[in-house]
Amino acid sequence: MKKANNIFLGKKILIYGLGKSGISSYKFLKNKAKVSLFDDNPKIKVKFNKKLTYRELLKTKYDRIIISPGIDISNCKLSKFLKKNFKKIHTDLDVLFSFYNNESITITGTNGKSTTAKILHDALIDQKRDSRLIGNIGNPALSEKNITKKTIFVIEASSYQLDYSSLFRSKYAVILNLTADHIERHKSLKNYVNAKFKLLKSQKRGSFAYVKKEDELITKKLNKNKYSSKIYRVQTSSIDKKFNKITNKYFLSDGNKENLSFILKIAPRLKLNYKKLIKTINKFKGLDFRQQIIFDKKNLTIINDSKSTSFASSENILKNLNDAYWILGGIPKKGDKFKLSKIKCKNIKAYIFGSHHRKFIKILKNRFKIKNFKNLQETLKVIFSEINIQKSKKNIIFFSPAGASFDSFKNFEDRGFHFNQIIKKYINAKQ
């Protein structure tokens, strides 16, 4: 643990946002600095420290402000205060970097971050390396214990985390892909891309960056700017011969093949044994609610991809499907575009649920046969009645909402669990 010239030690610090990252930041810093806590939700109670009132907070001058990534400084209770003190804002990733010199592999992008981070972490663990999976996936950055010089951090980083971070940098940076996302928060596509590229901008010589070669937004950004790290442009469109030894069906989709391309490219730099790596890949079961096959029998396959919040994340599987019911709904992303041609969609029916169906219909009406429903229950009721009529035909139910979950659910996990519960009732009824 490094302490020399640490900007957090002994300072007066405000932690804003008392979710997982905020609480772990407090526990990490409570004996290292003078820490105060605040959250917009007055009902949140903390046992370990008196939470400040709004008036108390405004009377105090802070050296540093550690903000949870979920907080939008343009739309929160402390908006004016944060804008006035913008240069003092940091994240838990900044704190992590300030205290530890460990190697880190930070993975970002619009789609595939969690899956790629988990595979890489599993590969390191299987080869007896002390890997810690932190960030958007796994534990908050500051909750890890017993960190040694050999510890490697595998970090899934969102655009929100990177945007607020001002000190953090990573020896290995990965940008898997970029499509329009979180525009409501970042205000423009340019700001979103800039937030992602802070990961490369912060790197020094001796660092390495891995980016998708065939990505228009990434290529445009690279051509306009110079970076200190050695940059590898990862070819994801053609299948490498190394894929021949991968038998895991999870990697049949184009999206997961792309994720795997990055793993195979970075593996030699991390000195991972190739044969052991292939074993790790072949036993990988995937993550819940991410292109997860939850039922697969003779005439029916059901895929739960509740994590999908944009068209781009759904398209990777859609283009390889035939005779599929695509279930989508939720809150569509601002500026989101559907790129598959009508020909590639000819054997797919789009069944839209929820109150935002008109926005989805407007975008998709010339490509699909569309039906819309009040909720998921009604949607699945109609789908299963249609499937029962055509029993001899192979059908696929693809639940990939392509929209945010907050209209009806706590998060994508809650939405995915709800879908699974409805499916169980129908499957049990059929058996």
N, C-alpha and C positions, 0 to 999 in steps of 0.2 A: 504494500500500500504506500503510495507516494503522498508526502505531506508538504514538501517544500513548495513555497509560493502558491499554496492552494487557496483559491479565491472564496471557498466556502467556510474554511476553518475559522471559528471564533466570530463569525459574522452574524448580523441580525437578518434572519431569513423568514420570508413568508411562503408557506406552502399553500397554494390555491388549488382546491379540488381534492376531495378526500375519498377518491376511489382507491383501487389497488395500488396504483403508482404513487399517489399522494401519501397514503399510509406507510408504504415501504420507504419512501423518502424521509418521512418523519422518523421512523425507527432507526434508520441509518444515521441521520444527522443529529439526533436529540442530544447526544453527549459530545458533539463536535462543534455545535453552534447554538445560537439563541434562536429557537424556532417557534414561530407562531402559525396557527392554522386558520383557514377560512374556507367555507363552501357556500355556494349560492343557496343550497337547500338547508333551511333552518332546522329541519327535522333530523338531520344527520347528527348523531351524538358520538363523541369520542371519549373514551375512558381515560386516556393517558395524558391529555393536555386540554386546557380550557380553550375552547374555540372562540375566536374573536367575534365581536359584533361589528357591524359595518362602520359604526361611528368610531369605535376603538381603533379599527384598522386605518382609517383615514388620518388619525392623529399621530400615527407612528411612521418613522422613516426607516426604510429597509435597505440593506445593502444588496440583497439578492431576492428574486422572486422565482420560485419553482412552480411551474404551471403544469397541470395535467393536460395531455394532448387533446382530450375531448372538449376542452373549453375553447370557445370561439371568442377572441378578445373584442370582436366587433359586436357581439351579441351576448353579453353576460353582465352580471351585476357590477363588476369592477371595470367595466369597459373604459371609462374615462381615466381611471387610476392607472390601468395597465398601459394605455397609450402614452400617458405622461411619463411612465417609468419603463418604457419599452426596452431600453438598453440593459435593464437589470433582469430581464426575463431569461430563464434557463429551464432545462428539462432534467429528468432523472438520468438521461443519457449523458448530459454534461457533467453531472455529479459523478457518475461512474467513470468517465474518462479522466476526471480530475484526481481521482484516488487510485486508479489502477492503470498499469502500463501493459496489460495483457493484450495478446493478439485478439482481434475481433473480425468476424465476417458478418457484414451487415447487408441484408437482403431487402430490397424494396422493388417497387413496380406496381402496376395497376392490378394484375392478376397473378396468382401462383406463389405469392410470398410465403404463406404458411407451409404449403406442401414442400417447397424447395428447402426451406429452413429446417423442417422436420427430417427430411431425408438426409441432409448434410449432417445434422446433429446425430442421427442414428448411426451413420457411417463412422463418425468420429468415435462414438461410444463403443461400437463393435470392434474398433481397432485400438481399444484401451486408452483413448485420449480423454482428458478431463474436460468434456464439453458441457457448456451451460446454455440452454435454450431460453432466451429472454426477449422481452419486448412485447409486441402485439400478441405473440404466441408464447406459451410457457409462463414463467414467473416474471414479475416486474423486475427491471434492471437491478434494483438495489436490494432485492430480497435474498440474493444468493449468499450462502455461507461457505466457510472453509475454502476461500479462494487462494490458490497458490500461483507461483510464477508460471506453472505449466497449464493453468486453466485457459481455455479458449472460449470466448463468447460468440455464440451464433445468435445474431439479433435480427428479428423481423421488425423493420422500421416503417411506420406510416408516413405519409406526406405531412401530417400534423406534427409528429414528433420531430421530423427533420426541419420543418419550417421554424419551430421555436428554439431548436438547439443552436447554440452559438460557439461552443467549445468542442463538442464531440467530433471525433474523426475515427475512421476505421482503416486498418491496414488493407483489408479486402472489402471492396464495394461491389455490389451486384444490382444492376437495374434490369429486371427481367423483360419488361415491356412498358409502354405508355399509351394509354388512350384517355380520352376526356373523363375525368372523375372528380368528385368533390368540388365541382365548380361553384356550388352554393356557398361553400366555405372559403375557397381561394379567390373567388370573384372572377377569375379568368383562367383559360387553359395555360397561358404563359406563366402565371403565378404558380400553378400546379406543377408544371414541368420544372420551374426554377427550384421549387421546394425539394423535389426528388433529386435534382442535380447538386444540391448542397452537399450530398454525400460524396460526390467526386471533387467538388470545389474545395472541400476541406482537406483533401488528401495531400500528402507531401511526397517527395521523391522516395522511391523504395516501396511505395504502395502499389496495389494492383486493383484494376477495375474491370468488371466483366459486364458487357452490355449486349443487347440483342442487335445483331447486324442489320436485320431487315425491318427495323422499326423506323418509321418516317420521322416521328418526333425526336427520337434519340439521335438519329443521324443529323438532323437539322441543328440540334443543340451542339453536338460535337464539332460540326463544321464551322460553327460561329465562335467557338471558344477554345482556349488552350488549357490543358490540365496537367498537373505535375506527375500524376501516377501513370504507370504503364497500362494502357487500355487494350483489352482483348475484345474484339467484336465477335460475338458467338453466333455461328451459323446454326439456325434452328429449322430452316425450311427443308433441308435434305437430311435423310436419315443416315447416320454414321454406321459403319460396319459393326461398331461396338454394340449396337442395339440388337444384333443377332443373338447375343447371349442372354438377353433379357426376356424372360418368359412371363413376367407378371402382367396380367391383363389390365391392371390399373393404368399401365402406360401405353394403352392403345390409342387414347385420345391425343389429338395434336397438342393441346395445352400441356398435358403431362409429359409428352415427348420433349416439348420446349424446356420445361422445368429440368428434365433429366439432362438435356444438352449442357446446361450450365454446371450441373454437378460433375459431369464427366470432364468438362473443361477445367474446372478449378481443382479437381482431385489430385493431379500430379504436383501442383504447387503446394498442396497441403501434405504431400508425401503419403497419400493413402494407397494401400495395397489394392491393386485392381481386382483380383479374384475375390477378395473379401468384400470389396465395394459392390460387386455384382450380386453377391449373396445377400447383402443388406437390401439392395434394390428389389430383388426377387421376392423377398419376404415382407416388403412394405405393404401395409394394409390400407393406407390412405388415412385421411382425417375425416371425422364426422362432418356430415353436411357439405362435403366438398366432392362433387362427382361420385358420391358414395352409392354403390349398388346395394340396396337393402333387400331386394327380392329378385331371384333369377331362376325361373322354371321354364319348362318347354315353350309355353305360349305367351309368357309375360316376363318382362324385365322392368324393374322400377328403380329409378335413380333419384337420389335426394341430393340436390345441389343448392340447398337453401342459402349457402354463402354468396351465391351470385347476386350482385347488386347492379349489374350493368349488362348491356347487350353483348359486349365483347367477351365477357366471361362465359356467357351461354353459348356463343357462336362456336367455340372450340369443339364442343360435342355435337351441337345441332348439325353441323355440316357432314357428320359421319352417320347420321341416323336415317332410318327408313321406317315408315308406318309408326310414327311417334305422336303422342299427345304431349305437347309442350305446355306446361302449366306455368304461367307467369303472373306477376302482380306486385303490389306494394307501391312505393313512391319512386317514380322514374327519375333518373338522374338528369339534371339540367345539361343540355347540349349533347346528350347521348344519341348515337346514331347506330342503326342496324345495317350491317354491311353485306350480309349474304344475299345472293341473287335469288330471284323467284324460282329458277330451275333447281337450285339446291334445297329449296323449301317445299317442293311440290308434294312430297309425301308426309308432310308434317302439318298437324292441326294445332293452332294456337288457341288455348283456352285461358282466358284472362279473368282473374278474380280481383275483387276489391273495388273501392270507390274511385280509383284513378284509372279505370279501364279505358276511358275516352282518349287519354294521352297515348296509351299503348296502341290503341286501335288506329289512331291517326298516323302513327309511324309504320305500322305493320300491315295495314289493310290491303295493299296491293301485292302482298307476297304470300299470305296464308288464308286458309279457311278459318274464320275466327268466330268464337262464341265467348260471351262474357257472363260472369256469375257474381253473385253477391259475396261469396266466401269460398274457402277451400272445400268445406263439406259438400256444398252444392256442386262444385266443379267435379269432385271425385265421384259423386253419386251418378252424374251423367256419364262420365268416362267408363265406369264399371258396368253400367247398363249397356253401353255400346259394345264393350268388349265381350260381354256375355252373349250378345247376338252373333258375333263373329268368332266363335270359339276356336275354329281351326287355324285362324290367322295369328301370326306372331306379332305381339304389340309391345310397345315401349311407352312407359309413363315417365316423362322427364320433367321433374320439378326443379326448375331453375328460374327463380322469380324475376331476375334482371331489374330489380328495384329494391330500395331500402325497406327494411322491415317495420319501421317505427309507426306505421299507420295502424297496425293491429297487434304488434308483438313487441316484446322487450328488446329483442335482438335477433340475429339470424339463427342462433342456436334454439331459441324459444320457438321460432317459426318452423325450423327443421324437426324439432321434437313433436310439435303439433301435427305436422304432416305424417310422421311415422305412426303416431297414435291412431289417426284415421285409417291409414293403410292397414294396420294390424286388424282392425275390426272387419274390413272387407276380406282380407286374406283368411282370417280365422273362420269367417262365415262360409267361404268357398271350400274349406277343407272338411 
